[in-house]
Amino acid sequence: MNFFTSTQIKLRAPDTMSDNVQGDIALRHLFQGTHEVNDVIREECAMEFVLGCVKESCHESYIPYNKFRTESLPPRFRDHHLMEVIKLIAFLTVRIQVSYTSTARPRFHAGTTREYPFGNSRGSTNKRTGTGRIGMVWKYTEKDDRTCPCRACKNSENPRKDWGLIRVITAVHVVYDTSEALQTTCRFGFDSEKSPDVTIEGVDMERADVNDDRCHLACVTHDLQLLNRVKVQWSRYPGLHKKVTEKFDRPDDNLVAIVSHPHGCSKHVSLGSWTHKMTTGESSPGHPYVMYTYTTATCPGSSGATVYIMGRSWGLWYNQIHSGYNGEDNFSGNGCD
């Protein structure tokens, strides 16, 4: 696998022979391997104190988010709009912590003998971390007459009626079902070890798809200012994405950026390139579902992170999310191209 430093980033050309191969059986092994959820050993950590990681050689490739600058990008991609896209994705990125493993988790991937993550620890209360991204938000006020479903409000004689519902998108192997969602918290704005602890609470599972390795968590907050900030950032994305797509349309413009919480630590950025793309179906005519492999550095704790792939036409809505590591490259779950 190619690993990079922030000052010497080499982008690998994609394998055009395997680009857009419909159901290519020869490629399927590239999307099988080790999922990257982090077992929590201690509540807080910093990357320099993480020892014994099987991918420790890629730690030098991570750029702490609070040190990420335009100069961190490869020379051809040092562009203001691209920087803003990555910063916007980073703003929406959350660290996920799960404190329960569902008894409904399968032991194996469907139709295989490959072990499903945490399938052997069902019913456990051991903690694990992954990464996710805020998808959409809804604000409720007194006039909606809908009480907040968080644990504190359920146990209160005066539950809040001014609250926010937040959809968080991550990998289903990180959070499998409602029983796990109820024991999940998402830390927002964990940009550095000194960031304040802003936590939103999981209350339900909106959608879970094992085949796509994708789920949508329903989370709540009483911080209505946070909802407004998210709405403002979301409104900026379509225009920024369009500008980046128009600027970088060469076949070798295959940059992949990931913002994640490796090892449960604060936010880090990693950069690389995609190497294979496999078409798995269509969401609608002319809009294929695809999975990617890429050289962009990830570690345990990166599962569920948004995979920003330059040139995708769909923007941020149904993007690929990080799923695992096949021994050479990393791979995503299903998403639109």
Secondary structure, DSSP 8 states (H G I E B T S, - for coil): -----SSS-------GGGTTEET-GGGGGGG-SEE--EE-SSS---GGG--S-TTGGGGGG-EEGGG--GGGS-GGG--HHHHHHHHHHHHHEEEEEE----TT--SB-TTSSSB-TTTTSTT----EEEEEEEEEEEEE-GGG-----SHHHHT-SS--SSEEEEEEEE-TTTS-SHHHHTTEEEEE---STTS--EEEEEEEEEEEETTTTEEEEEEEES-HHHHHHHHHHHHHHHHHHHHHHHH--STT--EEEEEE-GGG-S-EEEEEEEEEEEEEEEEETTEEEEEEEE-----TT-TT-EEEETT-SSTTTT-EEEEEE-SSSEEE--EE-
